[in-house]
Amino acid sequence: MTKLQMPVAELSEAISSNCFDGLELDSNVLESLGIFIVRHLIDTEICSELLSLFHNATNMKVVEGHPTKVLAGDDGLELVMSNPAASECFARFFDGNYRCAAP
């Protein structure tokens, strides 16, 4: 059996010093800790539109056994990607190849 090893000391230090979040992605912290929170990446207006889409969408799919709903199609992703900061951030992952999965 493989024993999992986590950077507990580094994670505790990052939490104490608030270096695991910021306004821009820090790839070094992400690589070291496995997490990074990008604050204020999505504009408030877009968040409101996403929330409205979530509440009003007729094409929501409930994930069985989990308190989650999934929006079918690319509407939500297109809204998020209309924000240049989000588009720039996401382009750093998966060689810039990302999309919503069809239901």
matplotlib code that plots the C-alpha trace (Angstrom):
import matplotlib.pyplot as plt

x = [0.0, 1.3, 1.5, 0.3, 2.7, 1.4, 3.3, 1.7, 4.4, 4.4, 0.6, 0.4, 3.0, 1.1, -2.1, -0.5, 1.2, -1.7, 0.5, -1.9, -4.2, -3.9, -5.2, -3.0, -2.2, 1.1, 2.2, 5.0, 2.6, 0.1, 2.8, 4.2, 0.9, -1.5, -3.9, -4.1, -7.1, -7.3, -9.3, -11.6, -10.9, -14.5, -16.3, -19.2, -21.5, -20.5, -21.0, -24.5, -25.3, -24.0, -26.1, -29.2, -28.4, -28.1, -31.4, -33.4, -32.0, -34.3, -31.4, -29.9, -29.0, -29.0, -26.0, -27.4, -26.4, -24.7, -26.2, -24.9, -26.5, -24.7, -25.6, -25.8, -24.0, -21.4, -23.4, -21.7, -18.2, -18.8, -19.8, -16.7, -14.4, -15.8, -13.8, -10.2, -8.6, -10.3, -9.4, -5.8, -5.6, -7.3, -5.0, -2.2, -3.9, -4.3, -2.4, -5.3, -7.7, -10.8, -14.6, -17.8, -18.6, -21.9, -24.4]
y = [0.0, 3.4, 5.9, 9.4, 12.2, 15.7, 18.9, 19.5, 21.9, 23.9, 24.0, 25.2, 27.9, 29.0, 29.2, 31.2, 33.6, 33.8, 32.9, 30.4, 33.1, 36.3, 38.3, 36.4, 32.8, 31.9, 28.7, 28.0, 27.9, 25.8, 23.3, 23.1, 22.9, 21.6, 24.5, 28.2, 30.5, 33.4, 36.1, 38.4, 36.5, 36.7, 40.1, 40.6, 41.2, 37.9, 36.1, 37.6, 36.4, 32.9, 32.8, 33.9, 31.2, 28.6, 29.7, 30.1, 27.4, 24.7, 22.5, 21.8, 18.3, 17.1, 15.0, 11.9, 11.4, 14.9, 18.3, 19.6, 20.6, 20.9, 23.3, 21.6, 23.2, 25.9, 29.0, 29.2, 28.6, 31.2, 33.8, 33.0, 33.1, 36.5, 37.8, 38.4, 37.7, 34.3, 33.5, 34.4, 32.3, 29.2, 29.3, 28.2, 24.9, 22.0, 23.9, 26.2, 23.4, 23.5, 23.3, 22.1, 18.4, 17.7, 15.9]
z = [0.0, -1.0, 1.9, 1.0, 1.8, 2.1, 2.5, 5.9, 7.3, 4.0, 3.9, 7.6, 6.8, 3.7, 5.6, 8.4, 6.0, 3.5, 0.6, -1.0, -2.4, -4.3, -7.2, -9.7, -10.0, -8.4, -10.2, -7.8, -4.8, -6.8, -7.8, -4.2, -2.3, -4.9, -4.2, -5.0, -4.7, -7.2, -5.6, -7.5, -10.8, -12.0, -12.2, -9.9, -12.9, -14.4, -11.1, -10.9, -14.4, -13.5, -10.4, -12.4, -15.0, -12.3, -10.6, -13.9, -16.1, -17.3, -18.5, -15.1, -14.3, -10.7, -9.7, -8.1, -4.4, -4.3, -3.6, -6.9, -10.1, -13.5, -16.2, -19.5, -22.4, -22.6, -21.4, -18.0, -19.4, -22.1, -19.5, -17.4, -20.4, -21.5, -18.6, -19.9, -16.5, -16.3, -19.9, -19.3, -16.0, -17.6, -20.6, -18.3, -17.7, -20.2, -22.9, -23.1, -24.1, -21.9, -22.5, -20.9, -21.3, -23.0, -20.8]

ax = plt.figure().add_subplot(projection="3d")
ax.plot(x, y, z, "-o")
ax.set_aspect("equal")
plt.show()
